[in-house]
Amino acid sequence: MKIALVGYGKMGREIEQIALSRGHEIVSIIDVNNEADFESEAFKSAAVAIEFTSPHSALNNFRRCFAAGVPVVAGTTGWLEHMAEVKQACEKEGKTFFYASNFSLGVNIFFALNNYLAKIMNQYPDYDVKMEEVHHIHKLDAPSGTAITLAEGVLENIDRKSAWMLETAESETDLPIHCIRQGEVPGIHEIIYESEVDTISIKHDAKSRKGFALGAVVAAEFTAGKKGFLGMGDMLKF
């Protein structure tokens, strides 16, 4: 399969190696220095583009991929206020877009575990809940997209919580998310339930970027030839 890469940082390079190892061809690599290549025949020949860039450039990258007729697998977070525009392009213009806040299989299992635990803890109001996430110093958005997905899972299942807040809860109905940026940490997420007598927590600790990169390539394989707005729920069976 012909794949284009949009963004050639550490994730882009990891994705390139995994894609090549799975027998795919990288036909175009676009980074900040060659954005004109969105209009190249090489880019337009791609069955799918995998996009990992930055929050401020993501939406324009999606628009340029759509203009070239290339489906998008997007791993950039921090741009979700523009999601309605992307969904409209899929629904009304026949574009193809696959989004996940995290492509790791382990993290998506963790999402399911988080939802299940939250349903149980809804019955036990003596436990308060908070979250912590740790990422490398290069990450521009806080909280992470993964943390937001986890928070949404808690809010959907625990009636006594109504909104997430960055760092500090302003009321008992808030879910605080503490964000740490240090070193080259790929990603750590922990949900903590605490009462006067004990603490219950679940935690996912990524060892490297490889799990994210592999998931993005598998998502590209899934997306090729499809139409519409897609996500991990469409691809995974659990």
C-alpha positions as CSV (number, residue, x, y, z in Angstrom):
1,M,0.0,0.0,0.0
2,K,1.2,3.5,-0.8
3,I,1.4,5.7,2.3
4,A,2.2,9.4,2.7
5,L,3.7,10.8,6.0
6,V,2.7,14.2,7.1
7,G,5.1,15.1,9.9
8,Y,8.6,13.6,10.1
9,G,9.6,13.9,13.7
10,K,10.2,11.0,16.0
11,M,6.8,9.6,15.5
12,G,7.0,10.0,11.8
13,R,10.3,8.2,11.6
14,E,9.0,5.4,13.8
15,I,5.9,5.0,11.6
16,E,8.1,4.9,8.5
17,Q,10.1,2.0,9.8
18,I,7.1,0.0,10.8
19,A,5.3,0.7,7.5
20,L,8.3,-0.5,5.5
21,S,8.6,-3.6,7.7
22,R,5.0,-4.4,6.9
23,G,5.6,-4.2,3.1
24,H,4.2,-0.7,2.5
25,E,5.7,2.0,0.3
26,I,6.3,5.5,1.5
27,V,5.6,7.7,-1.5
28,S,5.7,11.1,0.1
29,I,7.1,12.7,3.3
30,I,5.8,16.2,4.1
31,D,7.3,18.3,6.8
32,V,7.6,22.1,7.5
33,N,10.1,22.6,4.7
34,N,8.2,21.1,1.8
35,E,4.5,21.8,2.3
36,A,4.1,22.5,-1.4
37,D,4.3,18.7,-1.9
38,F,0.7,18.4,-0.8
39,E,0.0,19.2,-4.4
40,S,2.5,16.7,-5.9
41,E,1.4,13.7,-7.9
42,A,3.4,11.5,-5.5
43,F,1.3,12.7,-2.5
44,K,-1.9,12.3,-4.5
45,S,-1.0,8.7,-5.3
46,A,-1.1,7.7,-1.6
47,A,-3.9,5.4,-0.5
48,V,-3.7,7.1,2.9
49,A,-1.8,9.8,4.7
50,I,-0.7,9.4,8.3
51,E,-0.5,12.8,10.1
52,F,1.5,13.4,13.3
53,T,2.4,17.1,13.6
54,S,1.4,19.8,16.0
55,P,-1.9,21.2,17.2
56,H,-1.6,24.5,15.4
57,S,-0.9,23.0,12.0
58,A,-3.1,19.9,12.1
59,L,-6.3,21.3,10.7
60,N,-4.7,22.9,7.7
61,N,-2.9,19.6,7.0
62,F,-6.2,17.8,7.0
63,R,-7.7,20.4,4.6
64,R,-4.8,19.9,2.2
65,C,-5.0,16.2,2.4
66,F,-8.8,16.4,1.6
67,A,-8.1,18.7,-1.3
68,A,-5.7,16.2,-2.7
69,G,-8.2,13.4,-2.3
70,V,-6.1,11.5,0.2
71,P,-7.7,9.8,3.3
72,V,-6.2,10.9,6.6
73,V,-5.2,8.9,9.7
74,A,-4.6,11.6,12.3
75,G,-2.7,11.2,15.5
76,T,-2.2,14.8,16.4
77,T,-4.1,16.0,19.5
78,G,-5.0,19.5,20.8
79,W,-7.1,20.6,17.8
80,L,-10.5,19.1,18.7
81,E,-12.4,22.4,18.8
82,H,-12.3,22.0,14.9
83,M,-13.7,18.5,14.9
84,A,-17.1,19.6,13.6
85,E,-15.5,20.9,10.4
86,V,-13.7,17.5,9.8
87,K,-16.8,15.5,10.4
88,Q,-18.8,17.7,8.0
89,A,-16.2,17.1,5.3
90,C,-16.7,13.4,5.8
91,E,-20.5,13.5,5.9
92,K,-21.1,16.1,3.1
93,E,-18.1,15.9,0.9
94,G,-17.3,12.1,1.0
95,K,-13.9,12.6,2.7
96,T,-12.2,9.9,4.8
97,F,-10.8,10.5,8.3
98,F,-9.6,8.2,11.0
99,Y,-9.0,9.8,14.4
100,A,-7.7,8.3,17.7
101,S,-6.4,10.2,20.7
102,N,-4.1,7.2,21.1
103,F,-3.3,4.4,18.6
104,S,-1.8,2.0,21.1
105,L,-3.7,-1.3,21.5
106,G,-2.7,-1.3,25.2
107,V,-4.1,2.2,25.7
108,N,-7.4,1.2,24.0
109,I,-7.7,-1.8,26.3
110,F,-7.0,0.7,29.2
111,F,-9.9,2.9,27.9
112,A,-12.2,0.0,28.2
113,L,-10.9,-0.9,31.7
114,N,-11.4,2.8,32.7
115,N,-15.0,2.8,31.6
116,Y,-15.7,-0.5,33.4
117,L,-14.1,0.7,36.7
118,A,-15.9,4.0,36.5
119,K,-19.3,2.2,36.3
120,I,-18.4,0.3,39.4
121,M,-17.2,3.3,41.3
122,N,-20.4,5.3,40.5
123,Q,-22.0,3.1,43.2
124,Y,-19.4,4.2,45.9
125,P,-19.6,8.0,46.5
126,D,-17.0,7.8,49.4
127,Y,-14.3,7.6,46.7
128,D,-13.2,10.8,45.0
129,V,-11.4,10.5,41.6
130,K,-8.5,12.3,40.0
131,M,-6.1,11.8,37.2
132,E,-2.4,12.3,36.4
133,E,-0.6,12.2,33.1
134,V,3.1,12.5,32.3
135,H,4.7,13.2,28.9
136,H,7.9,14.3,27.3
137,I,8.8,18.0,27.4
138,H,8.2,18.4,23.6
139,K,4.4,17.8,24.0
140,L,2.6,21.0,23.3
141,D,-1.0,20.3,24.6
142,A,-2.1,19.6,28.1
143,P,-3.9,17.6,29.1
144,S,-3.1,15.0,26.5
145,G,-5.7,13.7,24.1
146,T,-5.5,10.3,25.9
147,A,-6.1,12.0,29.2
148,I,-9.2,13.8,27.8
149,T,-10.6,10.5,26.4
150,L,-10.0,8.9,29.8
151,A,-11.7,11.8,31.6
152,E,-14.7,11.6,29.2
153,G,-15.0,7.9,30.2
154,V,-15.1,8.8,33.9
155,L,-17.6,11.6,33.3
156,E,-19.9,9.5,31.3
157,N,-20.1,6.8,34.0
158,I,-19.8,8.7,37.3
159,D,-22.9,10.8,38.1
160,R,-21.2,12.9,40.8
161,K,-18.6,14.3,38.3
162,S,-19.6,16.7,35.6
163,A,-16.5,18.3,34.1
164,W,-12.7,17.8,34.0
165,M,-10.4,20.6,35.1
166,L,-6.7,21.2,34.4
167,E,-4.7,20.8,37.7
168,T,-7.2,22.0,40.3
169,A,-10.9,21.1,41.0
170,E,-13.0,24.1,41.6
171,S,-15.9,22.1,43.0
172,E,-16.7,18.5,44.2
173,T,-18.2,17.8,40.7
174,D,-14.9,18.5,38.9
175,L,-12.4,15.9,37.9
176,P,-8.9,17.3,38.2
177,I,-6.1,16.3,35.8
178,H,-2.5,16.9,36.9
179,C,-0.1,17.2,34.0
180,I,3.7,16.7,34.2
181,R,6.2,17.4,31.4
182,Q,9.6,15.8,31.9
183,G,12.4,14.2,30.0
184,E,11.5,11.9,27.1
185,V,8.6,10.1,28.7
186,P,6.4,8.5,26.0
187,G,3.3,8.6,28.1
188,I,2.0,7.6,31.6
189,H,-1.7,7.9,32.5
190,E,-3.2,7.0,35.9
191,I,-6.7,7.2,37.3
192,I,-6.9,7.3,41.1
193,Y,-9.9,6.7,43.3
194,E,-9.3,7.6,46.9
195,S,-11.3,7.3,50.1
196,E,-10.5,7.7,53.8
197,V,-9.6,4.0,54.1
198,D,-7.8,3.1,50.8
199,T,-6.8,4.0,47.3
200,I,-7.6,2.2,44.1
201,S,-5.7,3.1,40.9
202,I,-5.2,1.9,37.3
203,K,-2.2,3.0,35.3
204,H,-0.9,2.7,31.8
205,D,2.9,3.3,31.2
206,A,4.1,3.3,27.6
207,K,7.7,2.0,27.2
208,S,8.3,3.5,23.8
209,R,6.6,5.1,20.8
210,K,6.5,1.8,19.0
211,G,3.1,0.8,20.2
212,F,1.6,4.1,19.0
213,A,3.3,3.9,15.6
214,L,2.3,0.3,15.0
215,G,-1.3,1.2,15.8
216,A,-1.2,4.1,13.4
217,V,0.0,1.9,10.5
218,V,-2.7,-0.8,11.3
219,A,-5.3,2.0,11.3
220,A,-4.0,3.1,7.9
221,E,-4.4,-0.4,6.6
222,F,-7.9,-0.4,7.9
223,T,-8.8,3.0,6.5
224,A,-7.6,2.5,2.9
225,G,-10.6,2.1,0.6
226,K,-13.2,3.2,3.2
227,K,-15.3,6.4,3.4
228,G,-16.4,8.5,6.3
229,F,-15.3,9.4,9.9
230,L,-13.6,6.4,11.5
231,G,-12.1,5.6,14.9
232,M,-10.7,2.8,17.0
233,G,-14.2,1.6,17.9
234,D,-14.7,0.8,14.2
235,M,-11.4,-1.1,14.0
236,L,-11.2,-3.0,17.3
237,K,-13.6,-5.8,18.2
238,F,-13.6,-5.5,22.0
